[in-house]
Amino acid sequence: MFNKILVVCVGNICRSPSGERILHKKLPAKHIASAGIATQKSGLVGKGADAMACEVMGKYGVDLSDHKAKQLTPELCHEYDLILVMEKGHIEAVTNIAPEARGKTMLFGQWIGQRDIPDPYRQSREAFEHSLMLVEQASQAWSAKL
């Protein structure tokens, strides 16, 4: 049913690439990718994952070294069966990019009682560890549901 999953955050350099890679480890038969709602606006298209995200994700055995940030587009939204966003406000942002994607856009943290998974960008190592721990928990919950 949901064979193509897109994980979305703002810049596509911290949370969404981490969610993409963790979900892929748990659901290797699924096609999973990630994108950002403001990657182009932030000048991050083609940039690698955040250095602290790479370091913290390494603790989970997840390698982000080859990640390249990409902008969410209407075409990407159309291509995927399920779009998982990190914050409630991202649902509206996705809908603004591709209105028809609203029905297949859900919160990444919804199965762990977490409305939003906070953005750790330019924050402390502890902020990254907390955010990425939630990404790990949400990935586990989604893999059980899917």
Secondary structure, 3 states (H helix, E strand, C coil): CCCEEEEEECCCCCHHHHHHHHHHHHCCCCEEEEEECCCCCCCCCCCCCCHHHHHHHHCCCCCCCCCCCCECCHHHHHHCCEEEECCHHHHHHHHHHCHHHHHHEEECCHHHCCCCCCCCCCCCHHHHHHHHHHHHHHHHHHHHHC
